[in-house]
Amino acid sequence: MSDKIIYSTATGDLREKMKNENGRGSRTGTKNDGIVRVRKESKGRGGKTVSAIYGLPLSGKEISDLAAKLKRGCGTGGTVKNNAIIIQGDKIDFLIQFLQHEGFTVKRSGGS
């Protein structure tokens, strides 16, 4: 048996953190090339559709403030998880226009 700790009640599953520290890809699988990617997702959400924004070159309060602006503009709820903004509903067209107006290089990703 291995003596490696893989789970902690304080921080959760440590295997993902070890993968990221070893440089084996990010959890979201997005590139870090300065392009903001917007895509529609429904997998793992009980069939509900959300619009996800990945690759924002922001952190902390900046990303939270941008998420608040986007939620107000869309008139829906949302959250920030792992430096990605998740907006409820299929709002991709609005999000792309809004982010381009804010000065970001934006790309629609994932099919449809």
N, C-alpha and C positions, 0 to 999 in steps of 0.2 A: 504494500500500500504506500501511496505517496503521502508525504507530509505537507504538501502544498495546500494552503487554504484557498478554497474556491468560492466560498460564500460567507458573508458577514452580515449579521442582523443590522448593523449600523449602516453599511454601504451597499448591501445587496450582492449581486453576482459579480465576482471579481474576475471571471474569465474574460469578459468583454474588455475590461480595463487592461488586462495583460495583453490581449491581442492588439489593442490600439497603441500601447507602449512599445510593442515589438515592431510596429510599423506595418502590420498586416491589414491595411485597408481601414476605412472609416466605417462606422456603423451604418450611415445613410447611403454609402456607396456613391457619393457625389464627388465630382472633381473640384479641385481648388484652383480654378483658372480665372477667377474674377467675373464669371458670368453667373447671374442669378437665374436659377431654373425654377419654373412653376409647372406643377403637374397635378392632375386629378388622381386621387386615390380612393379606394373603397375597401381594399383588402384588410381584413382584421378589424373592421369597424362595424360589423353587424349589417353590412349592406349600405350603410350611410356613406354618402360622397363628401369628401373634403378636398380643398385645394391646398396643396403643400408648396411652400417656398423654401428652396434650399440654396446654399452658397452665398448667403448675404455676408458682405465683409464688415459686419457690425458685431458688437458684443454687449452683453449686460444691459444697461439701461437703454442704449440706443435701439437695440432690437425690440425691447419691450415697448418703447414709445412708437416705433414703426408699426408693431403689431396692433397697438391701440388705435392708431390712425386707420389702418386697414379694416379693422373690425367695425369702426364707426362708418367708414365709407361704404362697406358692404351691407351694413345693417344686420350683421350676424355675430355669432360668438366665435371664439377661437382661442388658441394658446400658443406658447412657445415651448418647444421641446428639442433638446440637443441642437441648439442654434438653428432650428427650422421653425418657420411660422406655419401653423395649421389653422386654416379658416374653414368654418363649416359651410358646406354647399359647394356647388360648381360655379365659382366666381372667377375663373381663369382669365377671361377677357378683361374684366375690370382690373384685376390685379396686375396684369401685364402693362396696361395703359398707365396705371397709377405709379408703378415702379419705374417705368420709362420717364415719366414726368418728374420723378424724384432724382433722375440722373443715373440710374443703374442700367447696365447692359443686361437685357432680359431675353430668355429663350424659353419657349414652350417645350416641355420634354415629355416623354412617355406617349404614345399614340394619341388618338383622337384629340 
